[in-house]
Amino acid sequence: MCGAPPQTPALPAHVDLNKETVIYGTVSKDDAPVAGAYVRLLDGTGEFTAEVVTSATGDFRFFAAPGQWTLSVLHRDGSVRQDVEANEPGLVPAVLVLS
């Protein structure tokens, strides 16, 4: 087990986490980061809101309003879907593992 503290995303200097919600995380499979996965952000009704592609280290982030969200990941090596609750401004972590 790694003793390193949890990591948070690097954010632009102008981001005020007292006013903004950032949903962020990593996509992995078999304990390895997955680059090039499509991560979709769906609103509380399941409607498409945004999409990003994971970085070389499997990282992604969305700036979103507080509320109920769903993350849906698509990649040639698998997919995953996870509900996320962002109750207030700040950082909202998500760890997505492809199956």
N, CA, C and O atoms as CSV, one atom per row, in Angstrom:
chain,resi,resn,atom,element,x,y,z
A,1,MET,N,N,0.837,-1.169,0.000
A,1,MET,CA,C,0.000,0.000,0.000
A,1,MET,C,C,0.889,1.241,0.000
A,1,MET,O,O,1.896,1.297,0.705
A,2,CYS,N,N,0.513,2.208,-0.778
A,2,CYS,CA,C,1.276,3.448,-0.911
A,2,CYS,C,C,0.957,4.390,0.248
A,2,CYS,O,O,-0.202,4.529,0.640
A,3,GLY,N,N,1.979,5.031,0.790
A,3,GLY,CA,C,1.787,5.963,1.885
A,3,GLY,C,C,1.662,7.401,1.432
A,3,GLY,O,O,1.613,8.311,2.260
A,4,ALA,N,N,1.608,7.620,0.121
A,4,ALA,CA,C,1.507,8.985,-0.396
A,4,ALA,C,C,0.130,9.562,-0.091
A,4,ALA,O,O,-0.859,8.828,-0.099
A,5,PRO,N,N,0.047,10.863,0.178
A,5,PRO,CA,C,-1.258,11.480,0.422
A,5,PRO,C,C,-2.056,11.540,-0.873
A,5,PRO,O,O,-1.474,11.537,-1.958
A,6,PRO,N,N,-3.381,11.594,-0.771
A,6,PRO,CA,C,-4.204,11.727,-1.973
A,6,PRO,C,C,-3.810,12.980,-2.751
A,6,PRO,O,O,-3.503,14.015,-2.160
A,7,GLN,N,N,-3.821,12.881,-4.055
A,7,GLN,CA,C,-3.448,14.000,-4.914
A,7,GLN,C,C,-4.689,14.750,-5.365
A,7,GLN,O,O,-5.749,14.153,-5.550
A,8,THR,N,N,-4.559,16.047,-5.539
A,8,THR,CA,C,-5.638,16.860,-6.076
A,8,THR,C,C,-5.178,17.425,-7.411
A,8,THR,O,O,-3.979,17.538,-7.662
A,9,PRO,N,N,-6.128,17.779,-8.264
A,9,PRO,CA,C,-5.745,18.244,-9.596
A,9,PRO,C,C,-5.089,19.620,-9.560
A,9,PRO,O,O,-5.361,20.437,-8.681
A,10,ALA,N,N,-4.227,19.850,-10.530
A,10,ALA,CA,C,-3.664,21.191,-10.724
A,10,ALA,C,C,-4.754,22.029,-11.385
A,10,ALA,O,O,-5.277,21.657,-12.436
A,11,LEU,N,N,-5.088,23.141,-10.778
A,11,LEU,CA,C,-6.157,23.988,-11.293
A,11,LEU,C,C,-5.604,25.344,-11.695
A,11,LEU,O,O,-4.610,25.799,-11.128
A,12,PRO,N,N,-6.236,25.998,-12.670
A,12,PRO,CA,C,-5.818,27.351,-13.031
A,12,PRO,C,C,-5.881,28.265,-11.803
A,12,PRO,O,O,-6.714,28.066,-10.918
A,13,ALA,N,N,-5.011,29.251,-11.756
A,13,ALA,CA,C,-4.894,30.141,-10.596
A,13,ALA,C,C,-6.194,30.883,-10.286
A,13,ALA,O,O,-6.447,31.215,-9.128
A,14,HIS,N,N,-7.018,31.146,-11.294
A,14,HIS,CA,C,-8.234,31.936,-11.079
A,14,HIS,C,C,-9.396,31.137,-10.487
A,14,HIS,O,O,-10.435,31.719,-10.176
A,15,VAL,N,N,-9.247,29.835,-10.325
A,15,VAL,CA,C,-10.343,29.004,-9.820
A,15,VAL,C,C,-10.518,29.238,-8.320
A,15,VAL,O,O,-9.571,29.107,-7.544
A,16,ASP,N,N,-11.737,29.584,-7.929
A,16,ASP,CA,C,-12.076,29.806,-6.524
A,16,ASP,C,C,-12.953,28.645,-6.065
A,16,ASP,O,O,-14.138,28.592,-6.392
A,17,LEU,N,N,-12.373,27.719,-5.309
A,17,LEU,CA,C,-13.106,26.526,-4.878
A,17,LEU,C,C,-14.187,26.829,-3.842
A,17,LEU,O,O,-14.943,25.937,-3.459
A,18,ASN,N,N,-14.263,28.066,-3.393
A,18,ASN,CA,C,-15.378,28.469,-2.538
A,18,ASN,C,C,-16.618,28.788,-3.363
A,18,ASN,O,O,-17.721,28.896,-2.828
A,19,LYS,N,N,-16.423,28.940,-4.688
A,19,LYS,CA,C,-17.525,29.299,-5.577
A,19,LYS,C,C,-17.741,28.292,-6.700
A,19,LYS,O,O,-18.810,28.278,-7.309
A,20,GLU,N,N,-16.751,27.452,-6.987
A,20,GLU,CA,C,-16.840,26.532,-8.122
A,20,GLU,C,C,-16.736,25.079,-7.667
A,20,GLU,O,O,-16.078,24.761,-6.676
A,21,THR,N,N,-17.400,24.213,-8.415
A,21,THR,CA,C,-17.348,22.778,-8.161
A,21,THR,C,C,-16.514,22.126,-9.247
A,21,THR,O,O,-16.751,22.349,-10.434
A,22,VAL,N,N,-15.539,21.323,-8.847
A,22,VAL,CA,C,-14.676,20.621,-9.794
A,22,VAL,C,C,-14.806,19.124,-9.535
A,22,VAL,O,O,-14.418,18.629,-8.476
A,23,ILE,N,N,-15.355,18.413,-10.511
A,23,ILE,CA,C,-15.420,16.952,-10.460
A,23,ILE,C,C,-14.181,16.460,-11.189
A,23,ILE,O,O,-13.972,16.788,-12.357
A,24,TYR,N,N,-13.357,15.670,-10.500
A,24,TYR,CA,C,-12.089,15.257,-11.084
A,24,TYR,C,C,-11.783,13.822,-10.684
A,24,TYR,O,O,-12.376,13.281,-9.751
A,25,GLY,N,N,-10.852,13.221,-11.404
A,25,GLY,CA,C,-10.437,11.878,-11.016
A,25,GLY,C,C,-9.557,11.222,-12.046
A,25,GLY,O,O,-8.952,11.873,-12.899
A,26,THR,N,N,-9.505,9.897,-11.939
A,26,THR,CA,C,-8.694,9.094,-12.846
A,26,THR,C,C,-9.508,7.923,-13.364
A,26,THR,O,O,-10.448,7.453,-12.723
A,27,VAL,N,N,-9.117,7.471,-14.538
A,27,VAL,CA,C,-9.678,6.255,-15.131
A,27,VAL,C,C,-8.546,5.245,-15.190
A,27,VAL,O,O,-7.443,5.561,-15.635
A,28,SER,N,N,-8.823,4.026,-14.740
A,28,SER,CA,C,-7.791,2.985,-14.745
A,28,SER,C,C,-8.393,1.637,-15.114
A,28,SER,O,O,-9.610,1.449,-15.118
A,29,LYS,N,N,-7.501,0.714,-15.422
A,29,LYS,CA,C,-7.871,-0.684,-15.648
A,29,LYS,C,C,-6.671,-1.515,-15.220
A,29,LYS,O,O,-5.536,-1.217,-15.592
A,30,ASP,N,N,-6.924,-2.551,-14.442
A,30,ASP,CA,C,-5.852,-3.417,-13.941
A,30,ASP,C,C,-4.752,-2.602,-13.266
A,30,ASP,O,O,-3.567,-2.855,-13.482
A,31,ASP,N,N,-5.140,-1.632,-12.456
A,31,ASP,CA,C,-4.220,-0.777,-11.693
A,31,ASP,C,C,-3.305,0.091,-12.553
A,31,ASP,O,O,-2.293,0.591,-12.062
A,32,ALA,N,N,-3.646,0.277,-13.828
A,32,ALA,CA,C,-2.858,1.140,-14.716
A,32,ALA,C,C,-3.753,2.267,-15.238
A,32,ALA,O,O,-4.924,2.029,-15.532
A,33,PRO,N,N,-3.220,3.496,-15.359
A,33,PRO,CA,C,-4.023,4.594,-15.892
A,33,PRO,C,C,-4.414,4.336,-17.341
A,33,PRO,O,O,-3.674,3.707,-18.096
A,34,VAL,N,N,-5.582,4.830,-17.712
A,34,VAL,CA,C,-6.086,4.665,-19.075
A,34,VAL,C,C,-6.095,6.026,-19.761
A,34,VAL,O,O,-6.875,6.908,-19.403
A,35,ALA,N,N,-5.225,6.186,-20.743
A,35,ALA,CA,C,-5.178,7.413,-21.545
A,35,ALA,C,C,-6.160,7.296,-22.701
A,35,ALA,O,O,-6.416,6.199,-23.196
A,36,GLY,N,N,-6.707,8.417,-23.127
A,36,GLY,CA,C,-7.558,8.439,-24.308
A,36,GLY,C,C,-8.966,7.925,-24.099
A,36,GLY,O,O,-9.666,7.644,-25.073
A,37,ALA,N,N,-9.401,7.793,-22.854
A,37,ALA,CA,C,-10.786,7.385,-22.587
A,37,ALA,C,C,-11.688,8.616,-22.682
A,37,ALA,O,O,-11.279,9.721,-22.325
A,38,TYR,N,N,-12.895,8.421,-23.156
A,38,TYR,CA,C,-13.875,9.502,-23.223
A,38,TYR,C,C,-14.703,9.481,-21.946
A,38,TYR,O,O,-15.379,8.496,-21.652
A,39,VAL,N,N,-14.646,10.573,-21.190
A,39,VAL,CA,C,-15.422,10.688,-19.956
A,39,VAL,C,C,-16.540,11.686,-20.218
A,39,VAL,O,O,-16.292,12.845,-20.551
A,40,ARG,N,N,-17.770,11.219,-20.062
A,40,ARG,CA,C,-18.933,12.078,-20.289
A,40,ARG,C,C,-19.560,12.461,-18.961
A,40,ARG,O,O,-19.635,11.653,-18.035
A,41,LEU,N,N,-20.005,13.699,-18.885
A,41,LEU,CA,C,-20.712,14.206,-17.715
A,41,LEU,C,C,-22.181,14.330,-18.091
A,41,LEU,O,O,-22.543,15.065,-19.010
A,42,LEU,N,N,-23.026,13.593,-17.361
A,42,LEU,CA,C,-24.464,13.607,-17.600
A,42,LEU,C,C,-25.147,14.265,-16.408
A,42,LEU,O,O,-24.748,14.053,-15.263
A,43,ASP,N,N,-26.178,15.064,-16.678
A,43,ASP,CA,C,-26.871,15.741,-15.577
A,43,ASP,C,C,-27.808,14.777,-14.847
A,43,ASP,O,O,-27.854,13.589,-15.168
A,44,GLY,N,N,-28.544,15.284,-13.879
A,44,GLY,CA,C,-29.419,14.457,-13.057
A,44,GLY,C,C,-30.520,13.748,-13.813
A,44,GLY,O,O,-31.095,12.785,-13.306
A,45,THR,N,N,-30.832,14.208,-15.031
A,45,THR,CA,C,-31.849,13.540,-15.851
A,45,THR,C,C,-31.230,12.604,-16.879
A,45,THR,O,O,-31.944,11.973,-17.659
A,46,GLY,N,N,-29.889,12.512,-16.883
A,46,GLY,CA,C,-29.203,11.642,-17.838
A,46,GLY,C,C,-28.832,12.316,-19.140
A,46,GLY,O,O,-28.327,11.667,-20.056
A,47,GLU,N,N,-29.079,13.622,-19.231
A,47,GLU,CA,C,-28.749,14.362,-20.450
A,47,GLU,C,C,-27.256,14.665,-20.512
A,47,GLU,O,O,-26.633,15.004,-19.506
A,48,PHE,N,N,-26.695,14.537,-21.713
A,48,PHE,CA,C,-25.289,14.851,-21.965
A,48,PHE,C,C,-25.026,16.319,-21.664
A,48,PHE,O,O,-25.781,17.194,-22.087
A,49,THR,N,N,-23.941,16.582,-20.925
A,49,THR,CA,C,-23.560,17.950,-20.584
A,49,THR,C,C,-22.193,18.312,-21.143
A,49,THR,O,O,-22.012,19.398,-21.695
A,50,ALA,N,N,-21.224,17.397,-21.000
A,50,ALA,CA,C,-19.862,17.683,-21.449
A,50,ALA,C,C,-19.101,16.379,-21.633
A,50,ALA,O,O,-19.518,15.324,-21.154
A,51,GLU,N,N,-17.968,16.475,-22.342
A,51,GLU,CA,C,-17.111,15.310,-22.554
A,51,GLU,C,C,-15.664,15.773,-22.608
A,51,GLU,O,O,-15.353,16.807,-23.199
A,52,VAL,N,N,-14.779,14.995,-21.984
A,52,VAL,CA,C,-13.340,15.237,-22.062
A,52,VAL,C,C,-12.648,13.913,-22.337
A,52,VAL,O,O,-13.223,12.841,-22.149
A,53,VAL,N,N,-11.405,14.007,-22.785
A,53,VAL,CA,C,-10.576,12.826,-23.021
A,53,VAL,C,C,-9.521,12.780,-21.922
A,53,VAL,O,O,-8.908,13.798,-21.602
A,54,THR,N,N,-9.310,11.592,-21.341
A,54,THR,CA,C,-8.331,11.482,-20.260
A,54,THR,C,C,-6.922,11.753,-20.768
A,54,THR,O,O,-6.590,11.499,-21.926
A,55,SER,N,N,-6.108,12.278,-19.856
A,55,SER,CA,C,-4.706,12.579,-20.155
A,55,SER,C,C,-3.894,11.289,-20.212
A,55,SER,O,O,-4.432,10.197,-20.029
A,56,ALA,N,N,-2.611,11.423,-20.465
A,56,ALA,CA,C,-1.708,10.261,-20.503
A,56,ALA,C,C,-1.667,9.538,-19.164
A,56,ALA,O,O,-1.332,8.355,-19.104
A,57,THR,N,N,-2.009,10.247,-18.089
A,57,THR,CA,C,-2.018,9.634,-16.754
A,57,THR,C,C,-3.427,9.249,-16.305
A,57,THR,O,O,-3.644,8.947,-15.131
A,58,GLY,N,N,-4.388,9.258,-17.239
A,58,GLY,CA,C,-5.755,8.841,-16.938
A,58,GLY,C,C,-6.597,9.875,-16.222
A,58,GLY,O,O,-7.695,9.566,-15.758
A,59,ASP,N,N,-6.096,11.107,-16.124
A,59,ASP,CA,C,-6.795,12.151,-15.375
A,59,ASP,C,C,-7.854,12.863,-16.216
A,59,ASP,O,O,-7.746,12.958,-17.438
A,60,PHE,N,N,-8.886,13.363,-15.516
A,60,PHE,CA,C,-9.927,14.177,-16.152
A,60,PHE,C,C,-10.450,15.169,-15.117
A,60,PHE,O,O,-10.223,14.999,-13.920
A,61,ARG,N,N,-11.156,16.212,-15.584
A,61,ARG,CA,C,-11.842,17.134,-14.676
A,61,ARG,C,C,-12.945,17.867,-15.424
A,61,ARG,O,O,-12.865,18.115,-16.627
A,62,PHE,N,N,-13.977,18.201,-14.659
A,62,PHE,CA,C,-15.097,18.995,-15.153
A,62,PHE,C,C,-15.375,20.106,-14.149
A,62,PHE,O,O,-15.275,19.898,-12.940
A,63,PHE,N,N,-15.720,21.274,-14.650
A,63,PHE,CA,C,-16.244,22.345,-13.818
A,63,PHE,C,C,-17.758,22.245,-13.941
A,63,PHE,O,O,-18.298,22.335,-15.044
A,64,ALA,N,N,-18.444,22.062,-12.821
A,64,ALA,CA,C,-19.882,21.803,-12.855
A,64,ALA,C,C,-20.575,22.543,-11.718
A,64,ALA,O,O,-19.932,22.999,-10.772
A,65,ALA,N,N,-21.879,22.652,-11.825
A,65,ALA,CA,C,-22.679,23.214,-10.736
A,65,ALA,C,C,-22.903,22.134,-9.683
A,65,ALA,O,O,-22.856,20.945,-10.001
A,66,PRO,N,N,-23.142,22.524,-8.449
A,66,PRO,CA,C,-23.512,21.515,-7.459
A,66,PRO,C,C,-24.770,20.769,-7.913
A,66,PRO,O,O,-25.656,21.352,-8.538
A,67,GLY,N,N,-24.836,19.484,-7.595
A,67,GLY,CA,C,-25.991,18.682,-7.976
A,67,GLY,C,C,-25.631,17.220,-8.144
A,67,GLY,O,O,-24.539,16.784,-7.780
A,68,GLN,N,N,-26.569,16.470,-8.703
A,68,GLN,CA,C,-26.378,15.052,-8.988
A,68,GLN,C,C,-25.867,14.914,-10.416
A,68,GLN,O,O,-26.436,15.486,-11.346
A,69,TRP,N,N,-24.798,14.155,-10.582
A,69,TRP,CA,C,-24.177,13.958,-11.885
A,69,TRP,C,C,-23.877,12.482,-12.090
A,69,TRP,O,O,-23.802,11.712,-11.132
A,70,THR,N,N,-23.709,12.098,-13.345
A,70,THR,CA,C,-23.254,10.751,-13.675
A,70,THR,C,C,-22.045,10.883,-14.586
A,70,THR,O,O,-22.054,11.660,-15.541
A,71,LEU,N,N,-21.002,10.114,-14.280
A,71,LEU,CA,C,-19.828,10.023,-15.143
A,71,LEU,C,C,-19.939,8.726,-15.924
A,71,LEU,O,O,-20.165,7.663,-15.346
A,72,SER,N,N,-19.782,8.812,-17.231
A,72,SER,CA,C,-19.844,7.643,-18.103
A,72,SER,C,C,-18.554,7.599,-18.912
A,72,SER,O,O,-18.217,8.556,-19.609
A,73,VAL,N,N,-17.832,6.482,-18.817
A,73,VAL,CA,C,-16.535,6.358,-19.483
A,73,VAL,C,C,-16.626,5.327,-20.595
A,73,VAL,O,O,-17.160,4.234,-20.408
A,74,LEU,N,N,-16.095,5.694,-21.758
A,74,LEU,CA,C,-16.035,4.800,-22.913
A,74,LEU,C,C,-14.593,4.686,-23.378
A,74,LEU,O,O,-13.902,5.691,-23.543
A,75,HIS,N,N,-14.145,3.451,-23.588
A,75,HIS,CA,C,-12.794,3.191,-24.071
A,75,HIS,C,C,-12.798,1.814,-24.712
A,75,HIS,O,O,-13.631,0.975,-24.368
A,76,ARG,N,N,-11.886,1.573,-25.631
A,76,ARG,CA,C,-11.850,0.271,-26.308
A,76,ARG,C,C,-11.593,-0.884,-25.335
A,76,ARG,O,O,-11.914,-2.033,-25.637
A,77,ASP,N,N,-11.009,-0.575,-24.157
A,77,ASP,CA,C,-10.718,-1.613,-23.165
A,77,ASP,C,C,-11.825,-1.813,-22.143
A,77,ASP,O,O,-11.692,-2.652,-21.252
A,78,GLY,N,N,-12.917,-1.060,-22.251
A,78,GLY,CA,C,-14.021,-1.246,-21.316
A,78,GLY,C,C,-14.806,0.027,-21.086
A,78,GLY,O,O,-14.582,1.044,-21.742
A,79,SER,N,N,-15.724,-0.048,-20.148
A,79,SER,CA,C,-16.558,1.108,-19.826
A,79,SER,C,C,-16.928,1.057,-18.346
A,79,SER,O,O,-16.771,0.032,-17.682
A,80,VAL,N,N,-17.413,2.169,-17.856
A,80,VAL,CA,C,-17.885,2.251,-16.474
A,80,VAL,C,C,-18.807,3.456,-16.368
A,80,VAL,O,O,-18.683,4.427,-17.115
A,81,ARG,N,N,-19.723,3.372,-15.432
A,81,ARG,CA,C,-20.661,4.465,-15.177
A,81,ARG,C,C,-20.746,4.635,-13.661
A,81,ARG,O,O,-20.861,3.655,-12.925
A,82,GLN,N,N,-20.688,5.887,-13.200
A,82,GLN,CA,C,-20.708,6.128,-11.753
A,82,GLN,C,C,-21.458,7.414,-11.444
A,82,GLN,O,O,-21.240,8.438,-12.091
A,83,ASP,N,N,-22.337,7.360,-10.459
A,83,ASP,CA,C,-23.037,8.552,-9.996
A,83,ASP,C,C,-22.130,9.342,-9.063
A,83,ASP,O,O,-21.356,8.775,-8.293
A,84,VAL,N,N,-22.243,10.663,-9.149
A,84,VAL,CA,C,-21.437,11.563,-8.329
A,84,VAL,C,C,-22.372,12.599,-7.724
A,84,VAL,O,O,-23.224,13.158,-8.414
A,85,GLU,N,N,-22.207,12.848,-6.442
A,85,GLU,CA,C,-22.997,13.870,-5.770
A,85,GLU,C,C,-22.086,15.029,-5.388
A,85,GLU,O,O,-21.152,14.878,-4.601
A,86,ALA,N,N,-22.377,16.175,-5.960
A,86,ALA,CA,C,-21.608,17.391,-5.673
A,86,ALA,C,C,-22.535,18.327,-4.908
A,86,ALA,O,O,-23.275,19.103,-5.511
A,87,ASN,N,N,-22.495,18.254,-3.585
A,87,ASN,CA,C,-23.445,19.000,-2.757
A,87,ASN,C,C,-23.154,20.485,-2.645
A,87,ASN,O,O,-24.056,21.281,-2.382
A,88,GLU,N,N,-21.898,20.860,-2.843
A,88,GLU,CA,C,-21.505,22.259,-2.649
A,88,GLU,C,C,-20.238,22.530,-3.442
A,88,GLU,O,O,-19.615,21.595,-3.944
A,89,PRO,N,N,-19.849,23.779,-3.562
A,89,PRO,CA,C,-18.603,24.083,-4.268
A,89,PRO,C,C,-17.414,23.383,-3.616
A,89,PRO,O,O,-17.427,23.090,-2.420
A,90,GLY,N,N,-16.385,23.119,-4.426
A,90,GLY,CA,C,-15.169,22.467,-3.949
A,90,GLY,C,C,-14.777,21.324,-4.860
A,90,GLY,O,O,-15.300,21.189,-5.966
A,91,LEU,N,N,-13.853,20.503,-4.388
A,91,LEU,CA,C,-13.367,19.361,-5.157
A,91,LEU,C,C,-14.213,18.132,-4.879
A,91,LEU,O,O,-14.524,17.824,-3.728
A,92,VAL,N,N,-14.584,17.428,-5.951
A,92,VAL,CA,C,-15.365,16.197,-5.843
A,92,VAL,C,C,-14.586,15.103,-6.568
A,92,VAL,O,O,-14.575,15.072,-7.799
A,93,PRO,N,N,-13.929,14.201,-5.823
A,93,PRO,CA,C,-13.106,13.168,-6.460
A,93,PRO,C,C,-13.932,11.987,-6.966
A,93,PRO,O,O,-14.992,11.672,-6.425
A,94,ALA,N,N,-13.422,11.342,-8.017
A,94,ALA,CA,C,-14.032,10.126,-8.560
A,94,ALA,C,C,-12.919,9.211,-9.061
A,94,ALA,O,O,-12.003,9.651,-9.756
A,95,VAL,N,N,-13.009,7.951,-8.704
A,95,VAL,CA,C,-12.068,6.941,-9.193
A,95,VAL,C,C,-12.876,5.978,-10.043
A,95,VAL,O,O,-13.776,5.304,-9.542
A,96,LEU,N,N,-12.557,5.914,-11.325
A,96,LEU,CA,C,-13.319,5.106,-12.271
A,96,LEU,C,C,-12.451,3.965,-12.784
A,96,LEU,O,O,-11.379,4.192,-13.344
A,97,VAL,N,N,-12.922,2.741,-12.588
A,97,VAL,CA,C,-12.178,1.551,-12.989
A,97,VAL,C,C,-12.951,0.851,-14.098
A,97,VAL,O,O,-14.102,0.458,-13.908
A,98,LEU,N,N,-12.315,0.696,-15.258
A,98,LEU,CA,C,-12.962,0.043,-16.394
A,98,LEU,C,C,-13.185,-1.433,-16.115
A,98,LEU,O,O,-12.380,-2.096,-15.460
A,99,SER,N,N,-14.310,-1.928,-16.634
A,99,SER,CA,C,-14.582,-3.363,-16.531
A,99,SER,C,C,-14.855,-3.924,-17.905
A,99,SER,O,O,-15.108,-5.120,-18.044
